[in-house]
Amino acid sequence: MFLARVTGTVVATQKEPSMVGSSFLILERLDERLQPKGDYVVAVDAVGAGEGEVVLYASGSSARQTRVTKDCPADAVIMAIVDSFSLHGETVFRK
């Protein structure tokens, strides 16, 4: 799992049939202090995330383990919206 911030959307009117109804979001990867890593990934949204939210996403074969992405050609999936997290006892993020 990786931390990321939703920075945009991708609209695709023509999709692989198993992906019809799926939403695609652009994620900017974050480090453990929520600083941008400078790279982006497009992920299937399985939880209804919105722009600006901090999310957890999985990639690779793990991305095909949600109900939304099972047996789909997905390489990344958002599977959680982060409410808060702490590191070494320090709150790094709170929604």
DSSP file (Angstrom, degrees, kcal/mol; ACC not computed):
  #  RESIDUE AA STRUCTURE BP1 BP2  ACC     N-H-->O    O-->H-N    N-H-->O    O-->H-N    TCO  KAPPA ALPHA  PHI   PSI    X-CA   Y-CA   Z-CA
    1    1 A M              0   0    0      0, 0.0     2,-0.3     0, 0.0    57,-0.2   0.000 360.0 360.0 360.0 149.2    0.0    0.0    0.0
    2    2 A F  E     -A   57   0A   0     55,-2.3    55,-2.3    29,-0.0     2,-0.3  -0.952 360.0-120.4-135.7 152.2    1.1    3.5   -0.8
    3    3 A L  E     +A   56   0A   0     27,-0.5    27,-2.3    -2,-0.3     2,-0.3  -0.726  40.7 157.3 -90.2 143.2    0.0    7.0    0.3
    4    4 A A  E     -AB  55  29A   0     51,-1.9    51,-3.0    -2,-0.3     2,-0.4  -0.979  35.8-126.5-156.5 164.1   -1.1    9.5   -2.4
    5    5 A R  E     -AB  54  28A   0     23,-2.1    23,-2.7    -2,-0.3     2,-0.4  -0.969  30.1-119.1-116.5 134.8   -3.2   12.6   -2.9
    6    6 A V  E     + B   0  27A   0     47,-2.5    46,-3.0    -2,-0.4    21,-0.2  -0.598  39.6 166.3 -72.2 122.8   -6.0   12.7   -5.5
    7    7 A T  E     -     0   0A   0     19,-3.0     2,-0.3    -2,-0.4    20,-0.2   0.509  55.1 -20.9-117.4  -9.6   -5.0   15.5   -8.0
    8    8 A G  E     - B   0  26A   0     18,-1.2    18,-2.5    42,-0.1     2,-0.3  -0.987  58.3-102.3-177.9-176.3   -7.3   14.9  -11.0
    9    9 A T  E     - B   0  25A   0     -2,-0.3     2,-0.4    16,-0.3    16,-0.2  -0.870  14.1-144.4-127.4 159.1   -9.6   12.7  -13.0
   10   10 A V  E     - B   0  24A   0     14,-2.2    14,-0.7    -2,-0.3     2,-0.5  -0.997  12.9-156.7-123.0 128.5   -9.4   10.7  -16.2
   11   11 A V        +     0   0    0     -2,-0.4     2,-0.4    12,-0.1    12,-0.1  -0.924  15.4 173.4-106.7 126.1  -12.4   10.4  -18.4
   12   12 A A        -     0   0    0     -2,-0.5    -2,-0.0     1,-0.1     3,-0.0  -0.934  13.4-177.6-134.0 109.1  -12.6    7.5  -20.8
   13   13 A T  S    S+     0   0    0     -2,-0.4     2,-0.6     1,-0.1    -1,-0.1   0.778  77.9  55.6 -79.4 -25.1  -15.8    6.9  -22.7
   14   14 A Q  S    S+     0   0    0      6,-0.0     2,-0.3     0, 0.0    -1,-0.1  -0.943  75.2 159.8-109.0 120.8  -14.5    3.7  -24.4
   15   15 A K        -     0   0    0     -2,-0.6     5,-0.1    -3,-0.0    -2,-0.0  -0.923  50.8 -85.2-136.8 158.7  -13.3    1.1  -21.9
   16   16 A E    >   -     0   0    0     -2,-0.3     3,-2.9     1,-0.1     4,-0.5  -0.456  53.7-114.1 -53.3 133.4  -12.7   -2.6  -21.6
   17   17 A P  G >  S+     0   0    0      0, 0.0     3,-1.1     0, 0.0    -1,-0.1   0.800 115.3  58.1 -50.8 -35.0  -16.1   -4.0  -20.8
   18   18 A S  G 3  S+     0   0    0      1,-0.2    -2,-0.1    53,-0.1    54,-0.0   0.647 105.3  52.8 -71.1 -11.6  -15.1   -5.2  -17.3
   19   19 A M  G X  S+     0   0    0     -3,-2.9     3,-2.4     2,-0.1    -1,-0.2   0.444  75.6 124.3-102.0  -2.4  -14.1   -1.5  -16.5
   20   20 A V  T <  S+     0   0    0     -3,-1.1     3,-0.1    -4,-0.5    -7,-0.1  -0.387  78.2  24.0 -60.7 132.4  -17.5    0.1  -17.5
   21   21 A G  T 3  S+     0   0    0      1,-0.4    -1,-0.3    -2,-0.1     2,-0.2   0.267  95.9 124.4  93.2 -10.2  -18.8    2.0  -14.5
   22   22 A S    <   -     0   0    0     -3,-2.4     2,-0.4    46,-0.0    -1,-0.4  -0.572  52.6-141.4 -83.1 146.2  -15.3    2.5  -13.0
   23   23 A S        -     0   0    0     22,-0.5    22,-2.6    -2,-0.2     2,-0.4  -0.862  10.1-150.1-104.7 143.2  -13.9    5.9  -12.2
   24   24 A F  E     -BC  10  44A   0    -14,-0.7   -14,-2.2    -2,-0.4     2,-0.3  -0.950  13.2-172.0-116.4 131.4  -10.2    6.7  -12.8
   25   25 A L  E     -BC   9  43A   0     18,-2.7    18,-2.7    -2,-0.4     2,-0.5  -0.920  23.1-126.2-122.9 148.0   -8.3    9.2  -10.6
   26   26 A I  E     -BC   8  42A   0    -18,-2.5   -19,-3.0    -2,-0.3   -18,-1.2  -0.817  30.0-163.0 -91.9 127.5   -4.8   10.7  -11.0
   27   27 A L  E     -BC   6  41A   0     14,-3.3    14,-2.1    -2,-0.5     2,-0.6  -0.915  14.8-149.1-114.8 136.7   -2.8   10.2   -7.8
   28   28 A E  E     -BC   5  40A   0    -23,-2.7   -23,-2.1    -2,-0.4    12,-0.2  -0.926  30.8-123.9-100.1 119.0    0.4   12.1   -6.8
   29   29 A R  E     -B    4   0A   0     10,-2.2     8,-2.7    -2,-0.6     9,-0.5  -0.315  28.4-158.0 -64.9 144.0    2.5    9.7   -4.7
   30   30 A L  E     - C   0  36A   0    -27,-2.3   -27,-0.5     6,-0.2     2,-0.1  -0.880  10.0-131.0-123.4 152.4    3.4   11.0   -1.2
   31   31 A D    >   -     0   0    0      4,-2.3     3,-2.0    -2,-0.3     6,-0.1  -0.267  48.9 -81.4 -88.0-174.3    6.2   10.1    1.2
   32   32 A E  T 3  S+     0   0    0      1,-0.3    -1,-0.0     2,-0.1    60,-0.0   0.609 133.3  50.5 -68.1 -11.4    5.6    9.4    4.9
   33   33 A R  T 3  S-     0   0    0      2,-0.1    -1,-0.3    59,-0.0    54,-0.0   0.177 120.8-108.1-106.3  14.2    5.5   13.1    5.7
   34   34 A L  S <  S+     0   0    0     -3,-2.0    -2,-0.1     1,-0.3     3,-0.0   0.723  71.2 146.0  64.3  25.6    2.9   13.7    2.9
   35   35 A Q        -     0   0    0      1,-0.1    -4,-2.3     2,-0.0    -1,-0.3  -0.761  57.5-102.1 -88.6 137.3    5.5   15.4    0.7
   36   36 A P  E     -C   30   0A   0      0, 0.0    -6,-0.2     0, 0.0    -1,-0.1  -0.301  20.2-155.1 -60.3 138.6    5.0   14.8   -3.0
   37   37 A K  E     -     0   0A   0     -8,-2.7    -7,-0.1     2,-0.3     3,-0.1   0.575  41.0-116.6 -88.4 -11.6    7.4   12.3   -4.5
   38   38 A G  E    S+     0   0A   0     -9,-0.5     2,-0.3     1,-0.3    -8,-0.1   0.542  80.3  99.4  89.7   6.8    7.0   13.9   -8.0
   39   39 A D  E     -     0   0A   0    -10,-0.3   -10,-2.2     2,-0.0    -1,-0.3  -0.910  54.0-151.1-127.5 160.4    5.4   11.0   -9.7
   40   40 A Y  E     -C   28   0A   0     -2,-0.3     2,-0.3   -12,-0.2   -12,-0.2  -0.842   7.3-169.0-128.1 157.4    1.8   10.1  -10.6
   41   41 A V  E     -C   27   0A   0    -14,-2.1   -14,-3.3    -2,-0.3     2,-0.5  -0.990  21.4-130.8-143.9 147.1   -0.3    7.1  -11.1
   42   42 A V  E     -C   26   0A   0     -2,-0.3     2,-0.3   -16,-0.2   -16,-0.2  -0.885  34.8-177.4 -97.7 129.5   -3.8    6.5  -12.5
   43   43 A A  E     -C   25   0A   0    -18,-2.7   -18,-2.7    -2,-0.5     2,-0.3  -0.940  31.3-114.1-130.2 149.3   -5.9    4.3  -10.2
   44   44 A V  E     -Cd  24  77A   0     32,-2.5    34,-3.0    -2,-0.3     2,-0.7  -0.646  35.1-129.5 -74.4 135.1   -9.4    2.8  -10.2
   45   45 A D  E     + d   0  78A   0    -22,-2.6   -22,-0.5    -2,-0.3    34,-0.1  -0.808  34.9 167.4 -93.4 112.1  -11.4    4.4   -7.5
   46   46 A A  S    S+     0   0    0     32,-1.7    -1,-0.1    -2,-0.7    33,-0.1   0.419  75.3  41.3 -99.8  -0.3  -13.1    1.7   -5.3
   47   47 A V  S    S-     0   0    0     31,-0.1    -1,-0.1    33,-0.1    34,-0.1   0.430 109.3-101.6-131.0  -0.1  -14.2    4.0   -2.5
   48   48 A G        +     0   0    0      1,-0.1    -3,-0.0    30,-0.1    -2,-0.0   0.872  53.6 179.2  81.2  38.3  -15.5    7.3   -3.8
   49   49 A A        -     0   0    0     29,-0.1     2,-0.3     1,-0.1    -1,-0.1  -0.307  11.9-147.6 -71.1 156.5  -12.5    9.5   -3.2
   50   50 A G    >   -     0   0    0      1,-0.1     3,-1.9     4,-0.1   -44,-0.3  -0.807  31.1 -72.2-124.3 166.4  -12.4   13.1   -4.2
   51   51 A E  T 3  S+     0   0    0     -2,-0.3   -44,-0.2     1,-0.2     3,-0.1  -0.289 117.1  20.7 -58.6 135.7   -9.9   15.6   -5.4
   52   52 A G  T 3  S+     0   0    0    -46,-3.0    -1,-0.2     1,-0.3     2,-0.1   0.187  92.4 128.9  91.3 -14.9   -7.5   16.7   -2.7
   53   53 A E    <   -     0   0    0     -3,-1.9   -47,-2.5   -48,-0.1     2,-0.5  -0.423  59.8-125.6 -76.2 148.8   -8.1   13.7   -0.5
   54   54 A V  E     +A    5   0A   0     28,-0.4    28,-2.5   -49,-0.2     2,-0.3  -0.816  40.8 177.1 -89.9 130.8   -5.2   11.6    0.9
   55   55 A V  E     -AE   4  81A   0    -51,-3.0   -51,-1.9    -2,-0.5     2,-0.4  -0.842  32.0-125.8-132.1 163.9   -5.7    8.0    0.0
   56   56 A L  E     -AE   3  80A   0     24,-2.3    23,-1.9    -2,-0.3    24,-1.1  -0.939  33.4-178.1-105.9 136.1   -4.2    4.5    0.3
   57   57 A Y  E     -AE   2  78A   0    -55,-2.3   -55,-2.3    -2,-0.4     2,-0.3  -0.963  16.7-148.3-134.2 155.5   -3.7    2.6   -3.0
   58   58 A A  E     - E   0  77A   0     19,-2.3    19,-2.3    -2,-0.3     2,-0.3  -0.869  15.5-164.4-116.3 152.9   -2.4   -0.7   -3.9
   59   59 A S  E >   + E   0  76A   0     -2,-0.3     3,-0.9    17,-0.2    17,-0.2  -0.851  47.3  22.5-133.5 170.8   -0.7   -1.6   -7.2
   60   60 A G  G >  S-     0   0    0     15,-2.0     3,-1.6    -2,-0.3     4,-0.3  -0.415 124.4 -17.6  72.6-150.4    0.3   -4.7   -9.1
   61   61 A S  G >  S+     0   0    0      1,-0.3     3,-1.4     2,-0.2    -1,-0.2   0.777 133.0  66.4 -63.0 -26.0   -1.7   -7.9   -8.6
   62   62 A S  G X  S+     0   0    0     -3,-0.9     3,-1.4     1,-0.3    -1,-0.3   0.780  88.1  69.0 -63.9 -25.6   -3.0   -6.6   -5.3
   63   63 A A  G <  S+     0   0    0     -3,-1.6     3,-0.4     1,-0.3    -1,-0.3   0.671  93.3  57.9 -67.5 -15.9   -4.9   -4.0   -7.3
   64   64 A R  G <  S+     0   0    0     -3,-1.4     7,-0.6    -4,-0.3    -1,-0.3   0.088  84.0  85.3-101.2  23.1   -7.2   -6.7   -8.6
   65   65 A Q    <   +     0   0    0     -3,-1.4    -1,-0.2     5,-0.1     2,-0.2   0.393  67.8  89.8-106.2   2.1   -8.3   -7.9   -5.1
   66   66 A T  S  > S-     0   0    0     -3,-0.4     4,-1.3     1,-0.1     3,-0.1  -0.547  86.1-113.7 -92.6 164.8  -11.2   -5.5   -4.5
   67   67 A R  T  4 S+     0   0    0      1,-0.2     3,-0.1     2,-0.2    -1,-0.1   0.872 118.2  51.4 -62.1 -35.0  -14.8   -6.1   -5.5
   68   68 A V  T  4 S+     0   0    0      1,-0.2    -1,-0.2   -22,-0.1   -23,-0.1   0.844 120.3  31.6 -70.4 -34.6  -14.6   -3.3   -8.0
   69   69 A T  T >4 S+     0   0    0     -6,-0.1     3,-2.4   -25,-0.1     5,-0.3   0.389  78.9 137.3-109.3   2.5  -11.4   -4.5   -9.7
   70   70 A K  T 3< S-     0   0    0     -4,-1.3    -5,-0.1     1,-0.3    -6,-0.1  -0.294  87.2  -3.9 -56.0 126.3  -11.7   -8.3   -9.4
   71   71 A D  T 3  S+     0   0    0     -7,-0.6    -1,-0.3     1,-0.2   -53,-0.1   0.712 107.2 126.9  62.3  23.6  -10.6   -9.9  -12.7
   72   72 A C  S <  S-     0   0    0     -3,-2.4     2,-1.9    -8,-0.1    -1,-0.2  -0.749  74.8-109.1-106.1 157.4  -10.1   -6.4  -14.3
   73   73 A P        +     0   0    0      0, 0.0     2,-0.4     0, 0.0    -3,-0.1  -0.320  68.3 142.2 -81.4  57.1   -7.0   -5.1  -16.1
   74   74 A A        -     0   0    0     -2,-1.9   -11,-0.1    -5,-0.3     3,-0.1  -0.806  33.8-178.7-101.9 139.4   -6.2   -2.7  -13.2
   75   75 A D  S    S+     0   0    0     -2,-0.4   -15,-2.0     1,-0.3     2,-0.3   0.516  75.9  28.1-109.0 -10.9   -2.7   -1.9  -12.0
   76   76 A A  E     - E   0  59A   0    -17,-0.2   -32,-2.5   -13,-0.1     2,-0.4  -0.986  63.1-177.7-150.1 141.3   -3.6    0.5   -9.2
   77   77 A V  E     -dE  44  58A   0    -19,-2.3   -19,-2.3    -2,-0.3     2,-0.6  -0.999  25.6-132.8-141.7 136.5   -6.7    0.8   -7.0
   78   78 A I  E     +dE  45  57A   0    -34,-3.0   -32,-1.7    -2,-0.4   -21,-0.2  -0.785  32.3 165.9 -83.5 122.6   -7.7    3.3   -4.3
   79   79 A M  E     +     0   0A   0    -23,-1.9     2,-0.3    -2,-0.6   -22,-0.2   0.372  57.0  28.8-122.3   3.9   -9.0    1.2   -1.4
   80   80 A A  E     - E   0  56A   0    -24,-1.1   -24,-2.3     2,-0.0     2,-0.5  -0.961  57.8-141.7-160.9 145.3   -9.1    3.7    1.5
   81   81 A I  E     - E   0  55A   0     -2,-0.3     2,-0.3   -26,-0.2   -26,-0.3  -0.950  35.8-125.8-103.9 125.7   -9.5    7.4    2.2
   82   82 A V        +     0   0    0    -28,-2.5   -28,-0.4    -2,-0.5     3,-0.1  -0.564  29.0 178.3 -79.2 128.0   -7.2    8.4    5.0
   83   83 A D        -     0   0    0      1,-0.4    12,-3.5    -2,-0.3     2,-0.3   0.812  69.0 -31.1 -91.2 -40.5   -8.8   10.1    8.0
   84   84 A S  E     -F   94   0B   0     10,-0.3    -1,-0.4    11,-0.1     2,-0.3  -0.971  55.7-170.7-166.9 161.2   -5.5   10.5   10.0
   85   85 A F  E     -F   93   0B   0      8,-2.1     7,-2.1    -2,-0.3     8,-1.9  -0.966   7.2-153.9-159.5 154.6   -2.2    8.9   10.6
   86   86 A S  E     -F   91   0B   0     -2,-0.3     2,-0.4     5,-0.3     5,-0.3  -0.890   3.0-155.0-127.6 158.1    0.7    9.2   12.9
   87   87 A L  E >  S-F   90   0B   0      3,-2.9     3,-1.8    -2,-0.3    -2,-0.0  -0.985  79.6 -12.9-136.9 120.8    4.4    8.4   12.7
   88   88 A H  T 3  S-     0   0    0     -2,-0.4    -1,-0.1     1,-0.3     3,-0.1   0.880 130.9 -51.8  54.1  41.0    6.5    7.7   15.8
   89   89 A G  T 3  S+     0   0    0      1,-0.2     2,-0.5     0, 0.0    -1,-0.3   0.396 116.0 114.2  80.9  -3.6    3.8    9.1   18.0
   90   90 A E  E <   -F   87   0B   0     -3,-1.8    -3,-2.9     2,-0.0     2,-0.6  -0.879  70.0-124.4-104.0 128.4    3.4   12.4   16.0
   91   91 A T  E     +F   86   0B   0     -2,-0.5    -5,-0.3    -5,-0.3     3,-0.1  -0.595  31.1 175.6 -71.2 118.8    0.2   13.1   14.1
   92   92 A V  E     +     0   0B   0     -7,-2.1     2,-0.3    -2,-0.6    -6,-0.2   0.785  65.3  14.2 -91.9 -34.0    1.3   13.7   10.6
   93   93 A F  E     +F   85   0B   0     -8,-1.9    -8,-2.1     2,-0.0     2,-0.3  -0.998  53.1 174.5-148.7 138.1   -2.2   14.1    9.1
   94   94 A R  E      F   84   0B   0     -2,-0.3   -10,-0.3   -10,-0.2   -11,-0.1  -0.964 360.0 360.0-142.5 128.0   -5.7   14.6   10.3
   95   95 A K              0   0    0    -12,-3.5   -11,-0.1    -2,-0.3   -12,-0.0   0.467 360.0 360.0 -68.6 360.0   -8.6   15.2    7.9
